[in-house]
Amino acid sequence: MEISARSAYDREGRRKYLTPTEGRRFLDQVVNQPKPEALFCLVLYYTGCRISEALSLRSNNLDAETNVVRIQSLKKRGRKEIRRVPVPEFLATALRNFVMAGEGQPFWLFSRTTGWRIIKRVMLAARISGIHATTKGLRHGFGVRGALEQIPVSLIQIWMGHADSTTTAIYLAVQDDEERALIEKTW
């Protein structure tokens, strides 16, 4: 298999995404974290946003009526683009009740490095290691989960903030258990 720079695998064929099983183990460990850190982890898991995008979220980016988080895409080279990503009701409620953030204030006041350390700590507790045990692994896992659940690529593209559908299509090129799960749908 030829591995390109835009792939769910690195040059050595190692996957960059969390499998659904690893995702469940990650979520099992999130509940043991302090509330601000747990919410940070949940936002990354359920929205597929980048770490910098999560850290830039403010309380007014939550539409609690429709359970949607409005995320400013940070890789649009100067263009302001907001994408709307639906989240589970329990997460929208928890974010709404998160008293640390006043109106229009950031949800989290820690740095990108601290956010990265939080994710690494939770991954370690969940017994997940490798190149996919990162914030990017959570993002890639979000895309793969969408593909496995047969979400239209155009919708995954919008949620992830990709300008080009070929970028999103990498999440359809999975192997191993995920590939088997996809092909079993045709049997």
Summary of the structure (lengths in Angstrom):
residues: 187
radius of gyration: 16.3
end to end distance: 24.2
largest distance: 51.8
contacts: 551
relative contact order: 0.19
helix: 50%
strand: 9%
